[in-house]
Amino acid sequence: MSHTEWRSIAEVAGDMGVSTDTVQRRITDGTIRAVKFGPRLIRIDMASVEGWTRPLTRDVA
């Protein structure tokens, strides 16, 4: 059985160096997965956050 790590919007924003608004936009557009555990408690699946990031590539001349 795999273990899923869940974090709050504020924790993910701080870890990624972005605003909470950016994280909320990614939840809305489906880029990252989040679930509601109650009327106000939202948690983000960290595996989906890892898929959100991608390395930059440099063109070699």
Secondary structure in CASP SS format (residue, H / E / C, confidence):
PFRMAT SS
TARGET T0000
AUTHOR 0000-0000-0000
METHOD secondary structure of the structure
MODEL  1
M C 1.00
S C 1.00
H C 1.00
T C 1.00
E C 1.00
W E 1.00
R E 1.00
S C 1.00
I H 1.00
A H 1.00
E H 1.00
V H 1.00
A H 1.00
G H 1.00
D H 1.00
M H 1.00
G C 1.00
V C 1.00
S C 1.00
T H 1.00
D H 1.00
T H 1.00
V H 1.00
Q H 1.00
R H 1.00
R H 1.00
I H 1.00
T H 1.00
D C 1.00
G C 1.00
T C 1.00
I C 1.00
R C 1.00
A E 1.00
V E 1.00
K E 1.00
F C 1.00
G C 1.00
P C 1.00
R C 1.00
L C 1.00
I E 1.00
R E 1.00
I E 1.00
D E 1.00
M H 1.00
A H 1.00
S H 1.00
V H 1.00
E H 1.00
G H 1.00
W H 1.00
T C 1.00
R C 1.00
P C 1.00
L C 1.00
T C 1.00
R C 1.00
D C 1.00
V C 1.00
A C 1.00
END
